[in-house]
Amino acid sequence: MTQIPFLSIVAPCHNEEEGLREFCRRAAAAAHSVAGDAFELILVDDGSSDRTWEIISSLAADVPQVLGIRLLRNHGHQLASTAGLSASRGERVLLIDADLQDPPELLLMMIPIMERGADVVYGQRTRRQGETWFKLASASLFYRALSKLASVTIPRDTGDFRLMRRRVVDILLAMPERDRFIRGMVSWIGGRQVALPYERDARFAGTTKYPLRKMINFALDAITSFSTTPLRISTWLGMMSAGVAIALLIYTFVRWLEGETVTGWSSIMAAVSAFSAIQLICIGIIGEYLGRLVQESKKRPMFMVETIVRGSEHAELSIAFSEMSASDRRTALDAAFASGEPRSQRSGRIG
């Protein structure tokens, strides 16, 4: 059994070759300031098509605290984060993106807050540098709509950048849903959660990995995971449509009794089109929820690991790793590198 580290830093990576070494240098320096050598830096390659995995392997060979995980394909940010959290062993776990928009040095401010009793310390953005007006406006609209619709209180202007206690991470990993919205799931867990305001930096290198299509899908996952209000809205729309239809029927009948013929083909077609659109919207809302239920019922693995690396050793994990309990995952990780020498006494530099 290897020594359990005090701190785990988990960073999902997708095509981050340009800034990955700088991220590792800064993250390792911040971790060393608060935990000495008793930390691990878990880098998850989420199906990158560039040299990200090659760089992760090189970092793992140079720095004993680095654990690299390569997923079999691109699973998306939330599942890549879940894969990294599943492999973490630290009593404190920092979830952070590798693009350096969230400064790793804020860890030095988060740890004291947690030592004063917080279960979660999350970064709350007061300013977002290097982002377009459309991204800022759409993000603002999303967070405000989510705060109105969600069944739990999800802080505005927050991402997945947060420091969590071990018990919070274990509860998070015990949640079985596949369409994950981690920041909402952590809010649902409860406990004492404290905000740390900060200014979000521009990307160190590269481009955003969240185009408009992924942003829309992410918003749908968030809303359908934590709110049934859209289903109620579809019910209200149906009732309103029925009321309007009844009113039109009464109006038509009264005009007929008065001996007048109701004319206006275009107005009739407009009414039919409006009601048809409302029906399709309601069916679409129901379909979103039903589709997610179908995906959950299939019970497929949440993510699939191709290989993991620590030092110069590469190993494989069971396909069932994502479904294991916390203790079984730790046993599987220890067994994967059972032949290697303990590395807690070595130190390395990230160049």
TASUL-V687254 format. One line per field, one symbol per residue. ss: DSSP state (H for helix, E for strand, - for the rest). A space follows every 10 residues. Layout:
ss = ???
This chain:
ss = ------EEEE EEE------H HHHHHHHHHH HHHHH---EE EEEEE----- -HHHHHHHHH HH---EEEEE E-----HHHH HHHHHHH--- -EEEE----- ---HHHHHHH HHHHH----E EEEEEEEE-- --HHHHHHHH HHHHHHHHH- -------EEE EEEEEHHHHH HHHH------ -HHHHHHHH- --EEEEEEEE ---------- -HHHHHHHHH HHHHHH--HH HHHHHHHHHH HHHHHHHHHH HHHHHHH--- ----HHHHHH HHHHHHHHHH HHHHHHHHHH HHHHHHHH-- ----EEEEEE --EEE---HH HHH--HHHHH HHHHHH---- ---------- -
